[in-house]
Amino acid sequence: MSLYTGFLTFIAQWINNIQFLASACFGFVVNFFNIQSYYKPIPYSAKNAIIITGCSSGIGFETSFQLAYKGFMVIAVVRKREHADILNNVHQNICPILCDVQFNEQINTMFTNVSELLRSKGANLVALIHNAGSVDFSPMECTKDDSTQEIFDTMIKGPYYLSKKFMPMLRSSGGRIVIVGSILGFSGIPLDKSMAKGSMEMMADCLRRELRPHRVSVSLVQPGRYYKLVYKIGAIKSRIWGKMFQKESQTIDETDENLRRIYSKQIESFTRLFRIMNFNAIHPMAVTRCIEHAVTSSYPMTRYLVGLDACIFYVLDFLPARFLDSLISFINIF
């Protein structure tokens, strides 16, 4: 790692620390003046259950372990039996459950199983963490319809129906909803993933306002990534990047020759970019820390930006659209 990259990584870590420092200072002020919190804190207890989707790797896996280690009962949602078997051996507080959130019938079955599990354990559902995702960075004309459908079903329809199904439990416990979005929610590239992440951002805003009278907190966590030609970049460590490379290779092989010629430069640019991201991946703990704060704190933040690049692009999003388009083209992302 170069001195320049190390310095920027140090800055990114301190930006995250500043978020928590600001939260701690706010908490000190309200406690000093005896101001009552609008949301009640969620204590670490095996009687407090948390549902986390997308727990096979990366953010979901790390968050499941950390919250279980600190005392919560964690209902870890995965799609494959082998991933459930792995989670069974990670911690005694983790209860894996099979469900593909794309499908309503599986969500209904999951709801029945979770209700029975909570009843048998004498536990209450205190948080729902939407982390499951799908990925495809192909241009629109090259993207398969079933791939687009999978992205929208997993990242929009799934969280919507899960939230709707478990809302009575969360309302009763004064619980939390945490939506793991992305910098893609406001960066505008690539199309399918950004559309889905942007919808998740809007879902977080709408749910937060809708559920505030019921004292159910909704937070949005947006991990970032670092961009080529600015400095060396990083992404959250996860098997999803391997899936992305596989999908990109398949897309290139199966794309019409004319489309391949038109979009080849962009596809190769994206593939090269995300290979660098995978090589320089940062640890999911950075995101887990934000999720834990959103779940347990009396003063959860509405938005958590994770990483220097997330903060930069959040600010850049306020620039004139044409100027930002030119900037993105200049740094050869698209």
N, C-alpha and C positions, 0 to 999 in steps of 0.2 A: 504493500500500500504506500503510495507516495505521500509526502508531507502535505501536499495540497489536498488530496483526498481525505487524509486523516483529519486535517483542520476542519474541512466541511462536515465530516461525520460528527466531529466534536460539537460544531455549531448546531447541527440537527438534534443531537441529544439534549443540548441545553435549551433549545426551543421547546421540546417536550417537557423539560423540567420546569420551564417558566409557566407553562399551562397549569401544572400542579401547584407551583408556588403561589400563583394568583388565586387558585381555588382555596389553598390553605389560608392565605391572608384574608380572603373573604369569610371563611369559616371562623377565623379568630375574631374578626370584627363583629359578626352577628352574635357570637357567643358572649363577647365582652359586653355588648349592649342588650343581651338576653333576648335577641330576636328569634322567634320560633321558626324552625324550618318548615317549609310547605310540604316537603316529602319526608316521611319517616325513614331513618336509616335501616338497612337490611343487615341483621347480625349474621355472623358466620355460625351456621348450625346445620347439623345433619337433618333437621326437621324443615329446613328451607331448601326447596328443590329449584334447580335451574335447568331449563331446556336449552341445549345448544345444538344447532344444526351444522352439518358439514364438518364432522369431527374426525374424519379419517386421516387428516394431516394438517400441517401449517397452523394457522391461527386457531381453528377449532380444536385441534388436538392439544395444543399448548394451553389454551384457556380451560379446557376440561380438566387437565391435570392440575393446574394452579388453583382453580376454585375448589376442586375436590380435596386437594392437599390442605387447603385452609379451612375445611370443615363443611362445605356445602355438599348436599346431595346433587350430583350432576347427572342429568339424563342426556346422554350423548347420542345424537341422531346420526346414523351412517346408512349407506345404501347396501353395503356388502357384508356378508357374514364374516369374512376373514378380518375385516376392520373391527367388527364388534368383538371378535375373539381377542384381538390385540388389546383393545380398551379394557376388557374384563380383567386383564393382568396388570394394568397400569396402576390402579388404585381402587381400594375397596368401596370408596364413595361414588365411583362412576358406575352408572347403570346404562349400558349400551342398548339402543333400540333401533330396529331396522325400519327405515321409511325413506322413500324417494318423494321429496316434497313437490315434485312435478305433478303428482297424481292425487286427486281429491280422495279417492277411495282408500289410498294408503294413509292419508292424513286422518281420515275418520277412524281407521283401525288403530293408528297410533294414539289418537285421543282416548279411545276405549282402554288401551293397554296402560297408558300413562295414568288415567284416572284410577284404575285398579291398583297400580303400583303405589300411587300416593296414598290411597286408602289403606293399603296393607302396611305401609311404613308410618302412617300417621303424620305425613308431611304436607306442607302447603307449597304451591307453586308461587315463587316470588320473582322470577325473571324468565324472559324468553329472549334468546339471543339468535338473531337471524344472521347466519354466517355462510350458509351453503351457497355455492356459486358454480357457474359454468363459464367457459372461455372460448372465444373465437375472434381472432384479430384480422380476419380476412376482409377485404373491401366488399361492399354490399353485393355487387354483381357476382362475386366469386363465392359468396356464402351460401351454403345449402339451407333449404327451408327448414329441415328438421333440426339443424344446429341452432338456427335463430329461435325456433319454437322452444328448444330446450333451455336456452338462455333466459327467455322471458318467463317460462313456466317456473324455473328454479328460483329466479331472482325477483320476480314481481308477483306472480300468482301464488306461489308457495308461501312467502311471508304474509301475504294478505289473508289467505285462508287459515293459516296457522294462528295468526293474531286473532282473527274472528272466532276461531274455535276455542281458544284458551282465554279469551277476554274475561269471561265471568270469574275465573279463578284469579286472574291478575287484579281485577277490580276489587275482589273480596280481600285480597292480601295487601292491597296498596303496592303492587309490585312494579317491575321495570320491564321495558322493552328496549333492547339494544340492537340497532341495525348496523351491520358492518358494511359500509359502502366502499368508496374508493375515490381517489383523485380523479378518476375517469368520470365521476358524476358532474364535474364542471370543466374538465379539460376538452371535451368534445371530440376526442379520437380514442379508439376507433368507433365505428358506428354502433353496432349491436350492443357491445359491452357498455358503452357510454349511455346509450338510451336506457338500458336496464338500471345502471347505477344512478342515473339522473332521476329515474322514477322512484328508486329507493330513497333518494334524498327528499323528494317531494312527499313521499309516504311518511317519512319521519316527521316532517314539518306538520302535515295534516293530523297525524295521530297524536302528536304532542299537544296540539291545541284542543283536539277533540277530547282527549283523556285527562287534561289538566284538572277540570272540575272534580274528577274522580280520584285525584291524587295518584295517578299512574304516570310515572316519568318515562319519557321516550328520548333516547340519545342516539346520535349518529356518529359512528367512528369511521374516519376516512384516512386509511393508510395511503401513503404516496409512493412515488418511485423517482429515481434520479435520471436526468436526461443526458443523452449523448451530446458531445461537443460543448457541454457546460462543465461537467466533471464526471468522474466514474460514478456509475449508478448502482442502485440496489433495489431489490424487491423482497417481499416477504417470502421466507423459505417455505415452499410447499410443493407437493407433487403436481399441482395444477400447471406449473410451468412445463413439466415434461409432457403433460397432456396437450398443452398448447403447441409445442414443437411438433408433436405427432399430427395434430390437426392441420397445422400449416403445411407440413410435407404432403399430407394427403390432398389438401386443397390445391397445391401447386400441380400435383400429378394428375388430378381429375378435372382441372379447369380447362375450358375450351381454349384452343391454341391462340385464337385471336385475343381473348381476354387475358390470357397468360402474357402475351406480348405487351398489352396495354398496362397491366398492373404489376408486371414482374418486378420492376424497380421498387415499388412500394412494399410488396410482399417481402422481398429480400431485405429491405431496410428494417421492417418490423421484426422479422425473424432474427436478424443480426442484433438489433437493439435488445430484444428480450433474452437472447442468449447471454449477453453481457450482464443483464439484470439478474439472471439465474446464477451466474458465476459469482456475483458480488452480493448475494442475498443477505439481508439483515434478518435478525432473529425475530420470530413472532412475539417474543416477550414484550417488545415495544408496544404492540397493539393490545396484548393481554392486560397490560398494566392499565390502559385506558378503559377497557371493558370492565375490569374489576372496580374501578372508581365509579363508573356509571351505574353499576349494580348496587354497590354498598353505601355510597356517600349520601349524606343528608342533602348535599347541594350538588347533584349531578349536573354536568355541563350538557348543553344541548348539542354541541358539536365538538369532536376531538379530532384535530389535525395531527397526524403522526408522520413526522419527517420534515426536513427543511423544504423539500420539493413540494410537499402538500401545501405548506404555508405560502410558498412563493406563487404557486399556480392559483391558489385561492385569491391572492391579491391581484394577480394578473387578469383574473376573470372580470375585474371591474374596468379593465382597459377597453377602449373602443374595439368592436369586434374585428373590423378590417385590419387594424394594427396588430391584434393578437394573431390573426390568420397569417399575416406576413412574418411575424416573429416565429411561429411554429414552422413555417416553410423554411425560414432562414437557418434554423438549427437542424434541418434535415430530418425531421421526425416523420413527416408525411410527404 
